[in-house]
Amino acid sequence: MKLSYEQVRHIAWLARLGLSEEEVEKFSLQLSNILESFEILKQVDTGNVPPATHIIPLQNVFRKDDVAESYSPAEILSNAPQQEENCFKVQPIIE
C-alpha cells in the first residue's frame, strides 16, 4: 500500500509535526514499507494459535503492601518555612 504525499502530510498534521518536502518524500516511502509489512503479517494463518496477551507468564513483582508507622504532621511540617492548619503554605503562583 503506497501512501500519497498528501496522506503523509495529513499524518504529520495530526501528530503536529512540520515536515519539509524531503521528509514527506522519505516518510512516504518508509510508512508505505511498514504498511506492506503488515499486509504480509495479515496473511499468516493463526487459526490454530490460542489467543494470548503476553508471551511470558505474568508475575507480580511488587512488594507486599504493609502498613508501617509514619511521621506525625508536626515532624513533617517541622522544616516548612511557612505552615497553616497542618499544611505547607506557599506563595500564590496564579492570580
NORMOTA-V567054 format. One record per helix or strand of 2 or more residues. SS is the DSSP state (@ for helix, = for strand). FROM is the first residue (numbers start at 0). LEN is the number of residues. If there is no record, write none. Layout:
<<SS & FROM & LEN> <SS & FROM & LEN>>
//
This chain:
<<@ & 4 & 10> <@ & 20 & 22> <@ & 72 & 5> <= & 82 & 2> <= & 86 & 2>>
//
